Amino acid sequence: MSIVKARIQGNATVVTIPKSFNVKPGTEFKFKKGKNGNLILSPSKKVPDSIEELFKNWHGKYEVSDEMREWDEMKSEGREIW
C-alpha cells in the first residue's frame, strides 16, 4: 500500500497516483465518496493502446458528408495551402 498526501493546487485538492500503478496519462475516472469516507476512483472509459484497438469493432464504411465534400472541392481564393 502506498501512502500519498493531499495538497492544494489552484482551487482543487490533489492526490497523486504513484507511477507504479501504471495509470496512463489521459485516463478519465468516475469519482465518488463512500459512506465511510473512502474515495473511490473507477475508470470511465478505457484508453486504447493503438489505432487498431480503437477501431477493432468498427466494420463500417467511411463516408464524407456532403458539406465536407463541398468544402474539400472548393478552389482556393488566396494563398491557402491544401
Backbone as JSON, one array per atom type, in Angstrom:
{
  "sequence": "MSIVKARIQGNATVVTIPKSFNVKPGTEFKFKKGKNGNLILSPSKKVPDSIEELFKNWHGKYEVSDEMREWDEMKSEGREIW",
  "N": [[0.85, -1.18, 0.0], [0.6, 2.15, -0.9], [1.35, 5.36, 0.42], [0.04, 8.54, 0.09], [-0.08, 12.13, 0.04], [-2.59, 14.57, 0.32], [-2.79, 17.67, -1.42], [-2.98, 21.22, -2.02], [-3.76, 22.62, -5.13], [-4.1, 25.25, -7.02], [-7.52, 25.85, -7.19], [-8.2, 23.36, -6.26], [-8.08, 20.25, -4.44], [-5.53, 17.95, -4.52], [-4.56, 14.61, -5.15], [-1.92, 12.53, -5.84], [-1.34, 9.81, -8.12], [0.64, 7.04, -7.7], [3.38, 6.27, -9.91], [3.95, 3.6, -10.18], [1.51, 2.34, -10.32], [0.81, 2.26, -12.92], [-1.02, 3.89, -14.42], [-2.31, 5.28, -17.28], [-1.55, 8.46, -18.66], [-4.17, 10.77, -19.23], [-6.26, 9.05, -18.83], [-9.63, 8.82, -17.93], [-11.64, 9.21, -15.0], [-14.38, 8.09, -12.94], [-15.55, 9.51, -10.0], [-16.19, 9.11, -6.61], [-17.4, 9.51, -3.25], [-17.4, 7.32, -0.61], [-19.67, 6.0, 1.93], [-18.27, 5.63, 4.3], [-16.25, 7.44, 4.07], [-14.31, 6.66, 2.3], [-12.54, 7.25, -0.73], [-13.41, 6.71, -4.02], [-12.23, 5.73, -7.1], [-13.02, 5.05, -10.41], [-12.26, 3.83, -13.62], [-13.63, 5.64, -16.33], [-13.67, 5.15, -18.99], [-11.91, 3.04, -21.26], [-8.64, 3.71, -22.36], [-7.51, 3.37, -25.57], [-4.74, 1.34, -26.68], [-3.65, 1.38, -29.19], [-4.14, 2.39, -32.66], [-5.33, 0.34, -34.03], [-6.64, -1.06, -31.99], [-8.47, 0.88, -31.24], [-10.24, 0.93, -33.41], [-11.11, -1.73, -33.64], [-13.67, -3.0, -33.46], [-15.14, -1.83, -35.42], [-16.93, -1.95, -38.34], [-17.75, -0.55, -40.48], [-18.18, 1.76, -43.22], [-16.23, 4.42, -44.29], [-17.57, 7.55, -44.8], [-17.8, 10.65, -46.4], [-19.36, 13.64, -45.43], [-21.84, 15.59, -47.21], [-21.47, 18.33, -46.87], [-18.77, 18.48, -46.08], [-17.6, 17.41, -48.35], [-18.19, 19.36, -50.29], [-16.69, 21.49, -49.23], [-14.15, 20.41, -49.41], [-13.82, 20.31, -52.15], [-13.67, 22.93, -52.96], [-12.23, 25.71, -54.66], [-9.17, 27.37, -54.04], [-8.97, 30.76, -52.89], [-7.09, 32.56, -52.28], [-3.96, 32.54, -50.88], [-4.1, 30.04, -49.73], [-3.15, 26.88, -48.43], [-3.67, 23.73, -49.56]],
  "CA": [[0.0, 0.0, 0.0], [1.34, 3.41, -0.97], [0.74, 6.48, 1.14], [0.21, 9.82, -0.59], [-0.63, 13.23, 0.82], [-3.39, 15.54, -0.43], [-2.23, 19.01, -1.42], [-3.77, 22.22, -2.74], [-3.22, 23.09, -6.41], [-5.14, 26.16, -7.51], [-8.76, 25.74, -6.42], [-8.52, 21.94, -6.09], [-7.25, 19.41, -3.59], [-4.99, 16.97, -5.45], [-3.85, 13.43, -4.65], [-1.25, 11.94, -6.99], [-1.35, 8.35, -8.25], [2.02, 6.61, -7.91], [3.7, 5.77, -11.24], [3.95, 2.13, -10.12], [0.16, 1.85, -10.6], [0.71, 2.18, -14.39], [-2.2, 4.58, -14.96], [-1.9, 6.06, -18.44], [-2.0, 9.86, -18.67], [-5.36, 10.97, -20.06], [-7.34, 8.16, -18.41], [-10.68, 9.53, -17.2], [-12.19, 8.44, -13.89], [-15.57, 8.48, -12.18], [-15.07, 9.75, -8.65], [-17.25, 9.26, -5.61], [-17.0, 9.36, -1.86], [-18.2, 6.3, 0.04], [-20.31, 6.36, 3.2], [-17.29, 5.64, 5.38], [-15.21, 8.41, 3.76], [-13.41, 6.17, 1.27], [-12.62, 7.88, -2.05], [-13.45, 5.61, -4.99], [-11.99, 6.1, -8.5], [-13.27, 3.98, -11.37], [-12.07, 4.34, -14.98], [-14.9, 5.86, -17.02], [-13.54, 4.52, -20.3], [-10.56, 2.53, -21.49], [-7.86, 4.43, -23.36], [-6.93, 2.36, -26.46], [-3.28, 1.31, -26.78], [-3.23, 1.55, -30.58], [-5.21, 2.74, -33.6], [-6.02, -0.92, -34.34], [-7.55, -1.34, -30.88], [-9.52, 1.88, -31.28], [-11.21, 0.6, -34.46], [-11.23, -3.17, -33.8], [-15.06, -3.45, -33.62], [-15.81, -0.99, -36.4], [-17.0, -2.66, -39.62], [-18.49, 0.31, -41.38], [-17.51, 2.37, -44.35], [-16.03, 5.85, -44.06], [-18.26, 8.38, -45.77], [-17.65, 12.08, -46.2], [-20.64, 14.33, -45.51], [-21.96, 16.48, -48.37], [-20.88, 19.61, -46.5], [-17.31, 18.34, -46.12], [-17.21, 17.17, -49.74], [-18.21, 20.68, -50.93], [-15.56, 22.25, -48.71], [-12.94, 19.78, -49.92], [-13.71, 20.55, -53.59], [-13.58, 24.37, -53.23], [-10.98, 26.27, -55.19], [-8.62, 28.37, -53.13], [-9.18, 32.12, -53.37], [-5.93, 33.37, -51.94], [-2.71, 31.78, -50.82], [-4.33, 28.9, -48.87], [-2.42, 25.67, -48.8], [-4.38, 22.46, -49.39]],
  "C": [[0.89, 1.23, 0.0], [0.6, 4.47, -0.16], [1.07, 7.76, 0.38], [-0.46, 10.89, 0.26], [-1.41, 14.17, -0.1], [-2.74, 16.91, -0.33], [-3.14, 19.94, -2.22], [-3.02, 22.59, -4.01], [-4.32, 23.95, -7.03], [-6.35, 26.09, -6.6], [-9.16, 24.29, -6.18], [-7.6, 21.31, -5.05], [-6.83, 18.23, -4.45], [-4.32, 15.83, -4.69], [-3.22, 12.78, -5.87], [-1.35, 10.42, -6.93], [0.08, 7.92, -8.52], [2.22, 6.0, -9.3], [3.65, 4.24, -11.29], [2.57, 1.52, -10.38], [-0.11, 1.74, -12.1], [-0.59, 2.75, -14.94], [-1.73, 5.47, -16.1], [-2.41, 7.49, -18.33], [-3.19, 10.02, -19.62], [-6.51, 10.05, -19.69], [-8.35, 8.96, -17.59], [-11.28, 8.62, -16.14], [-13.52, 8.99, -13.43], [-15.08, 8.55, -10.74], [-16.25, 9.85, -7.72], [-16.68, 9.02, -4.22], [-17.95, 8.37, -1.2], [-18.74, 6.77, 1.38], [-19.29, 6.47, 4.33], [-16.12, 6.59, 5.11], [-14.19, 7.93, 2.74], [-13.63, 6.94, -0.03], [-12.47, 6.77, -3.08], [-13.28, 6.17, -6.39], [-12.24, 4.88, -9.36], [-13.05, 4.53, -12.77], [-13.41, 4.48, -15.68], [-14.87, 5.29, -18.42], [-12.1, 4.08, -20.46], [-9.89, 3.36, -22.58], [-7.2, 3.38, -24.26], [-5.41, 2.49, -26.54], [-2.8, 1.58, -28.19], [-4.43, 1.95, -31.44], [-6.01, 1.49, -33.97], [-7.04, -1.25, -33.25], [-8.73, -0.37, -30.89], [-10.63, 1.49, -32.27], [-11.49, -0.88, -34.61], [-12.67, -3.66, -34.01], [-15.84, -2.62, -34.63], [-15.75, -1.69, -37.75], [-17.77, -1.84, -40.65], [-17.64, 0.81, -42.53], [-17.39, 3.87, -44.06], [-16.7, 6.63, -45.17], [-18.08, 9.84, -45.41], [-19.01, 12.74, -46.36], [-20.64, 15.25, -46.73], [-21.3, 17.83, -48.08], [-19.36, 19.55, -46.59], [-16.82, 18.12, -47.56], [-17.17, 18.49, -50.5], [-17.0, 21.5, -50.5], [-14.26, 21.72, -49.31], [-12.72, 20.08, -51.41], [-13.61, 22.03, -53.94], [-12.22, 24.74, -53.8], [-10.47, 27.31, -54.2], [-8.79, 29.76, -53.75], [-7.97, 33.01, -53.12], [-4.68, 32.51, -51.96], [-2.86, 30.58, -49.86], [-3.52, 27.7, -49.36], [-3.33, 24.49, -48.52], [-4.31, 21.62, -50.57]]
}
